């Protein structure tokens, strides 16, 4: 039986910035949200600086680096511009994600196998600077093998298809997606990769993912920020932390 590892909660604050940018101005402040999350029990903060700056801005990253006492997970595309920014700030973690201008949110995982040589050279200076490099990928053996070969230390399994099937009541697809994540989490762990999971997780569907013994971190953003409208941000995070603790006693 696999050893059960501690489970961390990373809170993504992108959509606090989405609210701010919808009207312009400075409020609500995503850095304040990060500090509330930190106080409420988040183990880390995730922020995605997109090429089009649709939510998080450069100034937000600057302020987060200065303000946080918990790790910052800097999500970014594998571009020269983002590499330069990451090397300047040297965040605790860098998570590489695919990015398309026309998408509303990150769709699918990064195709590491297609760009293995390029990505190996891309992440090398990030690792040398002291950042842990994570790759956001589907639960696919080929992609996990490629992530391992290029020198990534962490993979984050894309849970979006599982969450969509759960919400739509399609138990066949839900179970198939969960089975794939179960198998690939174990496979990646055996390779020596740290395993994270995220995208679309809610109070209702997070428990089966949290119960995968190799998963050491879940990253959740949009749902928590939406739930904060009704509960408040601190209580929304505390409830997610409670559910995770029940799933992984």
N, C-alpha and C positions, 0 to 999 in steps of 0.2 A: 504494500500500500504506500502511495506517495506521501511524503512528509508534508504536512500542512504548514505553509509559510505565513508570516504576518501579512495583513492586507491593508494597503494604504489607500486613502481617498485623495485624488487630485481634483481640484475644482477649476473648471474653465470659466474665465470671466469675460470672454469675448462679447457675449450678448448684453452685458452691462454697457459696453462701448457701443453696441448696436443701438440701444435706447438713446444714449447720449447723442450719437451722430444723426439720429432720425430728426432731431430738432435743431441740432447745432448747439454751440456753447460748451460748457464744461461739465454738465450734470446729466445723469448720475456719473460719479467718478469711479472708473473701474479699479483704481488703486485703493480707494476706500473699500470697495467690495472685496478686494483681495485681503485687506486687513481684517474685515469682518469674518471672512472665510477662515483665515488663520486662527482667529480667536474661537471660532465655532468648532474647530477640530479638524480642519483640512490639513492633510499632510504635505500638500504641495499646491502650487498655483500654475495653471496652464494658460498661456496666452499665445494666440496665433497672429503674427504680423503678416498679413497678406500683401501681395504685390500692389493691390488696388487700395489698401488701407481702408477697407470698408467698415472695419470695427476698431480693432486695436491700432494705435498710431505709434510712431517712433518715440514720442515723448512719454507714452504710457510704459513702454519697455524701460526707458531710462528711469522712470520713477519707481517701477516695480523692483528693479535691481537694487535701488537704494533703500526701499521701504521694508522689504520682506525679510523675515528671519527663518522662513521655511523655504524649501527649494522652489526655484522657478523652472518650469518646463516650457521652453521656447519652441513653439511649433512654427515650422517654416517650410517653404518650398526649397528645392535644391538649386538655388540660383546664386550667382556671384554676389549680388547685392545682399542677400540674406546671410551668406557666409561671412561677409565683411562685418555686418552688424553683430552676428553671433560671436565672432572673434573679438570684437571690441568689448562686449559685455561679459563674455565667458560665463553664461548661465550654467546652473547645475546640470541641466539636461537640454539637449536639442532633439526634437522629434521631427523627422522629415516626413512630409505629407504631400500627396499629389495636389495640384492646384489648377483650377480652370476658372477664367474670369466669369464665364456664364453660369457657373454653379452657385446655388444658394448656400450650400455647405459642402464639406469635403465628401466627394462621392467615390467610394471604393478605396482600396489600398494602393500604395505605391507599387509600381511594377519594377521591383529591384532586379529581377532576372534579366529584364530587357536592357538595363543600363548599369550592369554590374561593375564594369571597369570604371566608368565615369563616376559612379557613386563611391567606389572605393577611394579614389583620389580626392573626392569632395569631402568625405568625412575625416580623412586622415588629419588635417590641421585642426579640426574641431576636437578630436580626441587628444591631440598633442597639447591643446590649450586647456585641457582638463574637464571638458564637458562630456557627459555620458551621452552617447548617440543612440537614439531610438528610431526605429523604422515602423511606420504605420502601414500594416499590410493585412491582406486577407488570410484566413486560416488555410494556407496552401503550402504544401511541403516544398514545392519548387521555390517559392518566395522566401520561406524560412531558411532554406539551404543557402540561398544567395545572400540574405542578410547576414548570416553567420560568416560566409566567406569574405565579405567586404569589411568585416571588423566591427559591425554593430554590436553593442553590448546588450541592447534591449530590443524586443519587438513589442508593438502594441497591436493586438488583434482587433480588427474592425468588426464591431458588434452590430452594425447597422441592419444587415439583412435579418439577423436573428430578432432584433427589436421590432422591425417592420412586420415580420410574420407573427410575432407575439401580439402586436396591436391589432392586426387584421384577423386574428383567430385562426390562422393557418398553422395548425399544430404539426402537420407533416413537415413543412419547411422549417418551422421553429425547431423541431426536434433534430432535423438533419443539420441545421446550422450549429446547434449546440453540440451535437456529436462531433462535428468537424473541429470546433473550437476545443473540445475536450481532448481529442486525439492530438491536435497540433500544439496545444499548450504543453502536453507531456513531451512531445517530440522536441520542441524548442528548448524546454528545460533540460532535457537529456544532452542537448548540444552545448549547454552552458550558457544559454541566453536567459536573461531575465524576461519574464512575461507580464505584460500589462494588457488591459482591455478597455475599450471605450467606443462610444458613438451611439447616441440615442437611448442610453440606459435610463430607466425610471425606477421609482419605488417598486412597481409591480413586477418588472422583469429582471432586476439586477441580481436577485438571490441565486439563481442557477449559475450565473457567471461567477459570482463571488465565491461559490462553493467549489470551483475548480481549484484544486490544491496548489497548482503551480502559479496561479495568477497572484502577483504581488501588489498590483495597483490597478484601480479602476479610475478612469478620468471621465468626469461628468460635468456638463456645462449647461446646455440649453434647458434641460428639464429643471435643474435646480434654480436657474434664474427665473424661469416661468413660475415655478412653485413659490418663489419668493414674493411674487405679486400678492399672493394670498396669505402666506404664513410669515413673511419676513425672511430675509436672507439667512440670518443665523439659525432660526428654527428649521428652515428647509434643509440646511446642511446637517444640523444635528439629527434630524430624522433619517437622512441617508446614512449617516454614521451609525445610528442605532440599528438599521436594517443590515448593514454590512457586518456589524459585530455579532448579530444573531446568526448570520450566515456562516461566519468564520469565528466561532467562539474560542 
